Amino acid sequence: MTQTSDAPMIQVKDLTYSYDRDGRTAIKDIGFTVGRGEVFALLGPSGAGKSTTQGILTGLLPLQQGTGQVAGQDLHRITRSLFNKIGVSFEQSNVYGKLTARENLAFYRKLFDTATIEPMELLQLVGLDHVADKPANTFSKGMKHRLTFARSMINRPELWFLDEPTTGLDPAIASTIKDIIKDKKHAGTTIMLTTHNMTLADELSDRIGFIVDGELKLVDTPRNLKLRYGERLVQVEYKQDGQTRTETLSLVLENERQRLQEIISQYEIETMHTKEATLEEIFIKVTGRGLI
């Protein structure tokens, strides 16, 4: 089946999967779409069903129940050509320890029937070019994670699956990884992000799906989620009798809106800014569960 340019890159309905086929499901009736060039985050705690969903979408797990298409292919009839279109960066690194970083990428690029990127270009991108010829088993966990991340880009994927891409990385390296993801997004790559990191999802995603206990509870944009579920507040600092005072007031409750107007009209305002609920607070409100 050929995918038209305006068709979703991912479109699934009623995905259900059981590892033991004993009636206990890892995911149940999952359904969503991801458009071309979109960053979609599947957000939930450990064991929620994120990796199972990703496994089905990448062809690592068979489609047991439901229907779906990924990059123009029916999940019931996946062909080799799908793997030329997708890239996958796993949370748990699975590089070859006895091979060098350069050799790992050189070996992996031979698996594709499409144009690939030179290993040194990718190693430079993730800051591993200085250890290009060192065995991967000498790398730290974070370095192996970066090598796995670099490997996932080698075939210039149209659809990029990222599982906890910044886990275990120091802030500077994590920032570099996020910048790479943003650059790929701006270049038109479709990205599916699975994470329990709310800040990461908020920063990178166009839409977010909340998943808990194998069920997709809600899908929306970060902005809409904040407007819909987050209490709108304003924090104002003002001078009164020579002292700085601070109040946080609701923009929804009428009496607090009136109080804000009084402060603005009667006192010298030093600072004033709106506050919004975090995605983590909204996740807990919607699902009744934390992210850990």
C-alpha atoms as a printed R data frame, in Angstrom:
    type eleno elety resid chain resno       x       y      z
1   ATOM     1    CA   MET     A     1   0.000   0.000  0.000
2   ATOM     2    CA   THR     A     2   1.385   3.398 -0.983
3   ATOM     3    CA   GLN     A     3   1.037   6.217  1.474
4   ATOM     4    CA   THR     A     4  -0.034   9.617  0.144
5   ATOM     5    CA   SER     A     5   1.804  12.698  1.325
6   ATOM     6    CA   ASP     A     6  -1.078  13.836  3.524
7   ATOM     7    CA   ALA     A     7  -1.755  10.427  5.104
8   ATOM     8    CA   PRO     A     8  -0.725   9.899  8.760
9   ATOM     9    CA   MET     A     9   2.652   8.301  9.366
10  ATOM    10    CA   ILE     A    10   1.092   6.242 12.151
11  ATOM    11    CA   GLN     A    11  -2.560   5.258 12.358
12  ATOM    12    CA   VAL     A    12  -3.633   2.546 14.803
13  ATOM    13    CA   LYS     A    13  -6.928   1.433 16.271
14  ATOM    14    CA   ASP     A    14  -7.858  -0.999 19.057
15  ATOM    15    CA   LEU     A    15  -4.301  -2.282 19.622
16  ATOM    16    CA   THR     A    16  -4.400  -4.964 22.308
17  ATOM    17    CA   TYR     A    17  -1.470  -7.131 23.342
18  ATOM    18    CA   SER     A    18  -0.930  -9.889 25.902
19  ATOM    19    CA   TYR     A    19   2.532 -11.367 26.481
20  ATOM    20    CA   ASP     A    20   1.219 -14.594 27.993
21  ATOM    21    CA   ARG     A    21  -2.118 -14.688 26.149
22  ATOM    22    CA   ASP     A    22  -3.757 -15.385 29.491
23  ATOM    23    CA   GLY     A    23  -6.248 -12.547 29.423
24  ATOM    24    CA   ARG     A    24  -3.906 -10.075 31.115
25  ATOM    25    CA   THR     A    25  -3.130  -7.306 28.651
26  ATOM    26    CA   ALA     A    26  -0.084  -5.069 28.453
27  ATOM    27    CA   ILE     A    27  -2.072  -2.639 26.317
28  ATOM    28    CA   LYS     A    28  -5.797  -2.557 25.579
29  ATOM    29    CA   ASP     A    29  -7.722  -0.837 22.776
30  ATOM    30    CA   ILE     A    30  -4.980   1.695 22.016
31  ATOM    31    CA   GLY     A    31  -5.773   4.057 19.143
32  ATOM    32    CA   PHE     A    32  -4.160   7.248 17.818
33  ATOM    33    CA   THR     A    33  -2.694   8.894 14.731
34  ATOM    34    CA   VAL     A    34   0.595  10.708 14.143
35  ATOM    35    CA   GLY     A    35   0.817  13.102 11.211
36  ATOM    36    CA   ARG     A    36   3.812  13.673  8.974
37  ATOM    37    CA   GLY     A    37   6.375  15.933 10.614
38  ATOM    38    CA   GLU     A    38   4.658  15.696 14.000
39  ATOM    39    CA   VAL     A    39   6.290  14.899 17.340
40  ATOM    40    CA   PHE     A    40   3.948  12.681 19.326
41  ATOM    41    CA   ALA     A    41   4.821  11.723 22.898
42  ATOM    42    CA   LEU     A    42   3.417   8.687 24.665
43  ATOM    43    CA   LEU     A    43   3.684   9.588 28.314
44  ATOM    44    CA   GLY     A    44   3.298   7.295 31.291
45  ATOM    45    CA   PRO     A    45   4.989   5.570 34.237
46  ATOM    46    CA   SER     A    46   7.116   2.441 33.958
47  ATOM    47    CA   GLY     A    47   4.982  -0.534 32.987
48  ATOM    48    CA   ALA     A    48   2.231   1.602 31.470
49  ATOM    49    CA   GLY     A    49   2.514   0.027 28.013
50  ATOM    50    CA   LYS     A    50   4.734   2.539 26.211
51  ATOM    51    CA   SER     A    51   7.414   0.060 25.128
52  ATOM    52    CA   THR     A    52   4.830  -2.552 24.127
53  ATOM    53    CA   THR     A    53   3.124  -0.040 21.866
54  ATOM    54    CA   GLN     A    54   6.457   0.966 20.380
55  ATOM    55    CA   GLY     A    55   7.375  -2.690 19.883
56  ATOM    56    CA   ILE     A    56   4.253  -3.303 17.798
57  ATOM    57    CA   LEU     A    57   4.725  -0.154 15.731
58  ATOM    58    CA   THR     A    58   8.347  -1.036 14.912
59  ATOM    59    CA   GLY     A    59   7.600  -4.660 14.024
60  ATOM    60    CA   LEU     A    60   9.416  -6.129 17.023
61  ATOM    61    CA   LEU     A    61   6.150  -7.513 18.400
62  ATOM    62    CA   PRO     A    62   3.405  -9.120 16.289
63  ATOM    63    CA   LEU     A    63   0.038  -7.442 15.896
64  ATOM    64    CA   GLN     A    64  -2.315  -9.608 17.965
65  ATOM    65    CA   GLN     A    65  -5.484  -7.513 17.929
66  ATOM    66    CA   GLY     A    66  -6.441  -4.279 16.254
67  ATOM    67    CA   THR     A    67  -5.446  -2.590 13.020
68  ATOM    68    CA   GLY     A    68  -2.720  -0.185 12.040
69  ATOM    69    CA   GLN     A    69  -0.490   1.350  9.426
70  ATOM    70    CA   VAL     A    70   3.036   2.658  9.932
71  ATOM    71    CA   ALA     A    71   4.852   4.616  7.210
72  ATOM    72    CA   GLY     A    72   2.357   3.331  4.667
73  ATOM    73    CA   GLN     A    73   2.562  -0.353  5.632
74  ATOM    74    CA   ASP     A    74  -0.138  -2.510  7.143
75  ATOM    75    CA   LEU     A    75   1.049  -3.875 10.479
76  ATOM    76    CA   HIS     A    76  -0.428  -7.248  9.538
77  ATOM    77    CA   ARG     A    77   1.900  -7.442  6.516
78  ATOM    78    CA   ILE     A    78   5.186  -5.731  7.344
79  ATOM    79    CA   THR     A    79   7.893  -5.948  4.671
80  ATOM    80    CA   ARG     A    80  11.612  -5.272  4.779
81  ATOM    81    CA   SER     A    81  11.131  -1.861  3.170
82  ATOM    82    CA   LEU     A    82   9.578  -0.531  6.387
83  ATOM    83    CA   PHE     A    83  12.907  -0.799  8.176
84  ATOM    84    CA   ASN     A    84  14.517   1.480  5.597
85  ATOM    85    CA   LYS     A    85  12.063   4.198  6.668
86  ATOM    86    CA   ILE     A    86  12.233   3.975 10.443
87  ATOM    87    CA   GLY     A    87  14.880   4.526 13.102
88  ATOM    88    CA   VAL     A    88  14.705   3.297 16.683
89  ATOM    89    CA   SER     A    89  16.689   4.485 19.691
90  ATOM    90    CA   PHE     A    90  16.110   2.149 22.614
91  ATOM    91    CA   GLU     A    91  16.311   3.170 26.262
92  ATOM    92    CA   GLN     A    92  18.516   0.149 26.948
93  ATOM    93    CA   SER     A    93  21.585   0.334 24.722
94  ATOM    94    CA   ASN     A    94  22.291  -2.799 22.694
95  ATOM    95    CA   VAL     A    95  25.571  -2.048 20.933
96  ATOM    96    CA   TYR     A    96  28.284  -4.606 20.162
97  ATOM    97    CA   GLY     A    97  30.823  -4.292 22.975
98  ATOM    98    CA   LYS     A    98  33.798  -5.782 21.156
99  ATOM    99    CA   LEU     A    99  33.377  -3.472 18.157
100 ATOM   100    CA   THR     A   100  34.500   0.133 18.186
101 ATOM   101    CA   ALA     A   101  31.972   2.952 17.901
102 ATOM   102    CA   ARG     A   102  32.914   3.400 14.246
103 ATOM   103    CA   GLU     A   103  32.655  -0.351 13.577
104 ATOM   104    CA   ASN     A   104  29.247  -0.537 15.266
105 ATOM   105    CA   LEU     A   105  27.855   2.067 12.886
106 ATOM   106    CA   ALA     A   106  29.688   0.690  9.843
107 ATOM   107    CA   PHE     A   107  28.197  -2.755 10.483
108 ATOM   108    CA   TYR     A   108  24.685  -1.409 11.092
109 ATOM   109    CA   ARG     A   109  24.584   0.696  7.920
110 ATOM   110    CA   LYS     A   110  25.098  -2.445  5.830
111 ATOM   111    CA   LEU     A   111  21.699  -3.719  6.949
112 ATOM   112    CA   PHE     A   112  19.849  -1.074  4.933
113 ATOM   113    CA   ASP     A   113  18.836  -0.912  1.279
114 ATOM   114    CA   THR     A   114  18.846   2.865  1.283
115 ATOM   115    CA   ALA     A   115  21.274   5.776  1.513
116 ATOM   116    CA   THR     A   116  23.020   6.021  4.882
117 ATOM   117    CA   ILE     A   117  25.108   8.577  6.776
118 ATOM   118    CA   GLU     A   118  28.862   8.239  7.290
119 ATOM   119    CA   PRO     A   119  29.650   6.910 10.789
120 ATOM   120    CA   MET     A   120  32.075   9.723 11.656
121 ATOM   121    CA   GLU     A   121  29.461  12.351 10.831
122 ATOM   122    CA   LEU     A   122  27.086  10.798 13.356
123 ATOM   123    CA   LEU     A   123  29.780  10.318 15.989
124 ATOM   124    CA   GLN     A   124  30.732  13.980 15.698
125 ATOM   125    CA   LEU     A   125  27.074  14.957 16.022
126 ATOM   126    CA   VAL     A   126  26.717  13.198 19.397
127 ATOM   127    CA   GLY     A   127  30.200  14.046 20.660
128 ATOM   128    CA   LEU     A   128  31.774  10.588 20.351
129 ATOM   129    CA   ASP     A   129  34.225  11.244 17.532
130 ATOM   130    CA   HIS     A   130  37.142  11.314 19.998
131 ATOM   131    CA   VAL     A   131  36.424   7.675 20.951
132 ATOM   132    CA   ALA     A   132  35.487   6.481 17.474
133 ATOM   133    CA   ASP     A   133  38.086   3.705 17.517
134 ATOM   134    CA   LYS     A   134  37.635   2.515 21.085
135 ATOM   135    CA   PRO     A   135  35.628  -0.648 21.881
136 ATOM   136    CA   ALA     A   136  32.079   0.085 22.994
137 ATOM   137    CA   ASN     A   137  32.517  -2.112 26.083
138 ATOM   138    CA   THR     A   138  34.858   0.554 27.459
139 ATOM   139    CA   PHE     A   139  32.123   3.203 27.240
140 ATOM   140    CA   SER     A   140  30.075   4.566 30.113
141 ATOM   141    CA   LYS     A   141  26.328   3.967 30.121
142 ATOM   142    CA   GLY     A   142  25.744   7.475 28.819
143 ATOM   143    CA   MET     A   143  28.228   7.020 25.965
144 ATOM   144    CA   LYS     A   144  26.572   3.763 24.926
145 ATOM   145    CA   HIS     A   145  23.228   5.562 25.011
146 ATOM   146    CA   ARG     A   146  24.608   8.230 22.666
147 ATOM   147    CA   LEU     A   147  25.958   5.567 20.323
148 ATOM   148    CA   THR     A   148  22.547   3.907 20.197
149 ATOM   149    CA   PHE     A   149  20.966   7.305 19.512
150 ATOM   150    CA   ALA     A   150  23.456   8.002 16.698
151 ATOM   151    CA   ARG     A   151  22.826   4.576 15.182
152 ATOM   152    CA   SER     A   152  19.093   5.271 14.987
153 ATOM   153    CA   MET     A   153  19.754   8.128 12.534
154 ATOM   154    CA   ILE     A   154  22.068   6.277 10.150
155 ATOM   155    CA   ASN     A   155  19.367   5.532  7.519
156 ATOM   156    CA   ARG     A   156  17.894   9.069  7.597
157 ATOM   157    CA   PRO     A   157  14.567   7.759  8.925
158 ATOM   158    CA   GLU     A   158  11.275   9.333  7.909
159 ATOM   159    CA   LEU     A   159   9.794   8.027 11.144
160 ATOM   160    CA   TRP     A   160  11.971   8.114 14.257
161 ATOM   161    CA   PHE     A   161  11.112   6.207 17.445
162 ATOM   162    CA   LEU     A   162  12.828   7.547 20.564
163 ATOM   163    CA   ASP     A   163  12.543   5.728 23.877
164 ATOM   164    CA   GLU     A   164  13.731   7.925 26.792
165 ATOM   165    CA   PRO     A   165  16.387   9.634 24.626
166 ATOM   166    CA   THR     A   166  17.919  11.728 27.437
167 ATOM   167    CA   THR     A   167  17.838   9.187 30.280
168 ATOM   168    CA   GLY     A   168  21.131   8.946 32.176
169 ATOM   169    CA   LEU     A   169  22.764  11.846 30.341
170 ATOM   170    CA   ASP     A   170  24.308  14.883 31.979
171 ATOM   171    CA   PRO     A   171  22.492  18.185 31.339
172 ATOM   172    CA   ALA     A   172  24.917  19.403 28.657
173 ATOM   173    CA   ILE     A   173  24.704  16.190 26.612
174 ATOM   174    CA   ALA     A   174  20.928  15.997 27.134
175 ATOM   175    CA   SER     A   175  20.656  19.517 25.734
176 ATOM   176    CA   THR     A   176  22.654  18.458 22.668
177 ATOM   177    CA   ILE     A   177  20.354  15.474 22.120
178 ATOM   178    CA   LYS     A   178  17.272  17.699 22.388
179 ATOM   179    CA   ASP     A   179  18.751  20.125 19.863
180 ATOM   180    CA   ILE     A   180  19.323  17.259 17.417
181 ATOM   181    CA   ILE     A   181  15.710  16.135 17.853
182 ATOM   182    CA   LYS     A   182  14.467  19.686 17.227
183 ATOM   183    CA   ASP     A   183  16.608  19.959 14.093
184 ATOM   184    CA   LYS     A   184  15.219  16.685 12.755
185 ATOM   185    CA   LYS     A   185  11.690  17.843 13.505
186 ATOM   186    CA   HIS     A   186  12.259  21.101 11.616
187 ATOM   187    CA   ALA     A   187  13.601  19.049  8.702
188 ATOM   188    CA   GLY     A   188  10.275  17.182  8.552
189 ATOM   189    CA   THR     A   189  11.060  13.945 10.397
190 ATOM   190    CA   THR     A   190   8.091  12.384 12.146
191 ATOM   191    CA   ILE     A   191   8.985  11.484 15.724
192 ATOM   192    CA   MET     A   192   7.331   9.241 18.268
193 ATOM   193    CA   LEU     A   193   8.684   9.788 21.748
194 ATOM   194    CA   THR     A   194   8.043   7.409 24.640
195 ATOM   195    CA   THR     A   195   8.983   8.814 28.021
196 ATOM   196    CA   HIS     A   196   8.003   9.482 31.618
197 ATOM   197    CA   ASN     A   197   9.860  12.797 31.521
198 ATOM   198    CA   MET     A   198   7.147  15.472 31.467
199 ATOM   199    CA   THR     A   199   9.568  18.342 30.881
200 ATOM   200    CA   LEU     A   200  11.032  16.629 27.826
201 ATOM   201    CA   ALA     A   201   7.582  15.863 26.411
202 ATOM   202    CA   ASP     A   202   6.410  19.427 27.000
203 ATOM   203    CA   GLU     A   203   9.460  20.905 25.293
204 ATOM   204    CA   LEU     A   204   9.521  18.686 22.214
205 ATOM   205    CA   SER     A   205   5.999  17.450 21.492
206 ATOM   206    CA   ASP     A   206   3.174  18.708 19.303
207 ATOM   207    CA   ARG     A   207   0.741  16.306 20.960
208 ATOM   208    CA   ILE     A   208   0.859  14.074 24.007
209 ATOM   209    CA   GLY     A   209  -0.941  10.856 24.882
210 ATOM   210    CA   PHE     A   210  -1.354   9.853 28.546
211 ATOM   211    CA   ILE     A   211  -1.075   6.082 28.986
212 ATOM   212    CA   VAL     A   212  -1.679   4.235 32.279
213 ATOM   213    CA   ASP     A   213  -2.116   0.503 32.916
214 ATOM   214    CA   GLY     A   214  -2.131  -0.187 29.181
215 ATOM   215    CA   GLU     A   215  -4.933   2.240 28.374
216 ATOM   216    CA   LEU     A   216  -4.663   5.539 26.505
217 ATOM   217    CA   LYS     A   217  -6.505   8.024 28.700
218 ATOM   218    CA   LEU     A   218  -6.183  11.266 26.771
219 ATOM   219    CA   VAL     A   219  -4.518  12.805 23.703
220 ATOM   220    CA   ASP     A   220  -4.089  16.555 23.188
221 ATOM   221    CA   THR     A   221  -1.554  19.335 22.697
222 ATOM   222    CA   PRO     A   222   0.467  20.480 25.728
223 ATOM   223    CA   ARG     A   223  -1.147  23.911 25.486
224 ATOM   224    CA   ASN     A   224  -4.699  22.553 25.377
225 ATOM   225    CA   LEU     A   225  -3.991  20.262 28.320
226 ATOM   226    CA   LYS     A   226  -2.767  23.191 30.381
227 ATOM   227    CA   LEU     A   227  -5.719  25.373 29.429
228 ATOM   228    CA   ARG     A   228  -8.237  22.611 30.038
229 ATOM   229    CA   TYR     A   229  -6.911  21.079 33.246
230 ATOM   230    CA   GLY     A   230  -4.509  23.607 34.698
231 ATOM   231    CA   GLU     A   231  -5.761  26.318 37.010
232 ATOM   232    CA   ARG     A   232  -4.875  29.715 35.572
233 ATOM   233    CA   LEU     A   233  -3.004  31.792 38.117
234 ATOM   234    CA   VAL     A   234  -1.089  35.050 38.222
235 ATOM   235    CA   GLN     A   235   1.681  35.859 40.671
236 ATOM   236    CA   VAL     A   236   2.094  39.549 41.425
237 ATOM   237    CA   GLU     A   237   4.783  41.332 43.447
238 ATOM   238    CA   TYR     A   238   3.994  44.871 44.587
239 ATOM   239    CA   LYS     A   239   5.171  47.547 47.012
240 ATOM   240    CA   GLN     A   240   3.072  48.273 50.094
241 ATOM   241    CA   ASP     A   241   4.328  50.527 52.886
242 ATOM   242    CA   GLY     A   242   7.862  50.196 51.556
243 ATOM   243    CA   GLN     A   243   7.811  46.391 51.602
244 ATOM   244    CA   THR     A   244   7.566  43.942 48.721
245 ATOM   245    CA   ARG     A   245   4.554  41.672 48.988
246 ATOM   246    CA   THR     A   246   3.631  38.692 46.831
247 ATOM   247    CA   GLU     A   247   0.200  37.223 46.097
248 ATOM   248    CA   THR     A   248  -0.847  34.387 43.813
249 ATOM   249    CA   LEU     A   249  -4.387  34.832 42.536
250 ATOM   250    CA   SER     A   250  -6.769  32.858 40.376
251 ATOM   251    CA   LEU     A   251  -7.823  34.264 37.012
252 ATOM   252    CA   VAL     A   252 -10.992  32.179 37.189
253 ATOM   253    CA   LEU     A   253 -12.433  33.072 40.605
254 ATOM   254    CA   GLU     A   254 -14.229  36.425 40.488
255 ATOM   255    CA   ASN     A   255 -13.215  37.598 43.972
256 ATOM   256    CA   GLU     A   256  -9.540  36.941 43.226
257 ATOM   257    CA   ARG     A   257  -9.769  38.719 39.870
258 ATOM   258    CA   GLN     A   258 -11.172  41.724 41.700
259 ATOM   259    CA   ARG     A   259  -8.334  41.544 44.210
260 ATOM   260    CA   LEU     A   260  -5.838  41.613 41.334
261 ATOM   261    CA   GLN     A   261  -7.483  44.727 39.930
262 ATOM   262    CA   GLU     A   262  -7.262  46.381 43.354
263 ATOM   263    CA   ILE     A   263  -3.554  45.655 43.607
264 ATOM   264    CA   ILE     A   264  -2.887  46.996 40.110
265 ATOM   265    CA   SER     A   265  -4.815  50.210 40.773
266 ATOM   266    CA   GLN     A   266  -3.535  50.886 44.290
267 ATOM   267    CA   TYR     A   267   0.099  49.746 44.423
268 ATOM   268    CA   GLU     A   268   3.352  49.921 42.524
269 ATOM   269    CA   ILE     A   269   3.772  46.642 40.643
270 ATOM   270    CA   GLU     A   270   7.270  45.190 40.645
271 ATOM   271    CA   THR     A   271   6.673  41.933 38.752
272 ATOM   272    CA   MET     A   272   3.651  40.049 37.469
273 ATOM   273    CA   HIS     A   273   3.495  36.817 35.544
274 ATOM   274    CA   THR     A   274   1.065  34.021 34.867
275 ATOM   275    CA   LYS     A   275   1.608  30.536 36.204
276 ATOM   276    CA   GLU     A   276   0.345  27.338 34.666
277 ATOM   277    CA   ALA     A   277   0.030  23.811 35.903
278 ATOM   278    CA   THR     A   278   2.839  21.466 34.913
279 ATOM   279    CA   LEU     A   279   2.098  18.464 32.723
280 ATOM   280    CA   GLU     A   280   2.966  16.232 35.650
281 ATOM   281    CA   GLU     A   281   0.286  17.889 37.793
282 ATOM   282    CA   ILE     A   282  -2.200  17.519 34.930
283 ATOM   283    CA   PHE     A   283  -1.217  13.865 34.389
284 ATOM   284    CA   ILE     A   284  -1.915  13.100 38.049
285 ATOM   285    CA   LYS     A   285  -5.222  14.990 37.896
286 ATOM   286    CA   VAL     A   286  -6.372  13.129 34.745
287 ATOM   287    CA   THR     A   287  -5.128   9.634 35.562
288 ATOM   288    CA   GLY     A   288  -4.919   9.579 39.342
289 ATOM   289    CA   ARG     A   289  -1.402   8.202 39.000
290 ATOM   290    CA   GLY     A   290   2.125   9.546 39.310
291 ATOM   291    CA   LEU     A   291   4.850   9.029 36.737
292 ATOM   292    CA   ILE     A   292   7.150   6.893 38.864
